[in-house]
Amino acid sequence: MREIFQADNIAVLELRGGTHLLLRPASDPITPGTVAPFDLMVDNLETSHEKFEALKLSPSTIQDDAFHRSFTLCDPSGYAITVNSSHVSDSPV
């Protein structure tokens, strides 16, 4: 994931394969800690965790489960976003 553009009212991120994710502020208040209706997946969970820590975004500790390693952090709107490790292989889709 890489940043394409950022302004006060929008951020554009590019995901694997060229998919773009547009993030905008919520139109209605969100109760802090509400689980976001999506997860993110990154190639290097530890590096991403370190970057979020350096940005003082307070990511949770990394957890292990049956399929992924993951952590959560809250976005500026209050959503709790889960960030998962990737299990993408080099096999063609």
C-alpha positions in Angstrom: 0.0 0.0 0.0 1.3 3.4 -0.9 0.0 6.9 -0.5 -1.0 8.6 -3.7 -2.6 11.8 -2.4 -3.6 13.4 0.9 -5.6 16.5 1.8 -7.8 17.5 4.7 -10.9 15.8 3.3 -9.5 12.8 1.4 -6.6 10.4 1.2 -6.0 8.1 -1.8 -4.0 4.9 -1.3 -2.9 2.4 -3.9 -3.2 -1.3 -3.1 -1.7 -4.4 -4.6 -2.6 -4.8 -8.2 -3.4 -1.1 -8.7 -6.6 -0.9 -6.7 -7.1 2.5 -5.2 -8.7 3.1 -1.8 -10.3 6.5 -1.2 -10.7 7.5 2.4 -12.9 10.4 3.4 -14.2 11.6 6.8 -17.4 10.0 8.0 -20.5 12.1 7.4 -22.0 11.1 10.8 -20.2 10.8 14.1 -18.8 7.3 14.8 -18.6 5.8 18.3 -14.9 5.4 19.0 -13.9 1.8 18.8 -16.6 0.8 16.2 -15.1 -2.0 14.2 -14.5 -0.8 10.6 -16.5 -2.8 7.9 -13.2 -3.8 6.2 -9.7 -5.1 7.1 -6.4 -4.2 5.5 -3.7 -6.7 4.5 0.0 -5.7 4.3 3.1 -7.6 3.0 5.2 -6.9 6.1 3.1 -6.7 9.3 6.0 -5.9 11.6 7.3 -3.0 9.4 3.8 -1.6 9.1 3.3 -1.9 12.9 6.6 0.0 13.4 5.6 2.7 10.9 2.2 3.2 12.7 4.0 3.4 16.0 6.4 6.0 14.7 3.4 8.0 13.5 2.1 7.8 17.1 -1.1 6.0 15.9 -1.0 3.6 18.9 -1.4 0.2 17.1 -2.3 -2.7 19.4 0.2 -5.5 20.0 0.4 -8.0 17.2 -1.8 -11.0 17.8 -1.6 -14.5 16.2 -4.6 -16.6 15.1 -5.1 -19.6 12.9 -4.8 -17.7 9.6 -3.1 -14.4 10.1 -1.1 -12.2 12.4 -2.8 -8.9 13.0 -3.1 -5.7 15.0 -5.7 -2.9 15.2 -5.6 0.8 15.4 -8.2 3.6 15.4 -8.5 6.0 12.5 -9.3 9.7 13.0 -13.0 9.0 12.7 -12.9 6.5 15.5 -13.2 3.2 13.5 -11.0 0.3 14.8 -9.2 -1.0 11.8 -7.7 -4.5 11.7 -4.4 -4.8 9.8 -3.6 -8.4 8.8 -0.5 -10.2 7.5 -0.6 -11.3 3.9 -0.6 -14.9 2.8 -0.4 -14.0 -0.9 1.9 -16.3 -2.9 3.7 -15.8 -6.2 1.2 -18.2 -7.9 -0.8 -16.6 -10.8 -4.4 -15.8 -10.1 
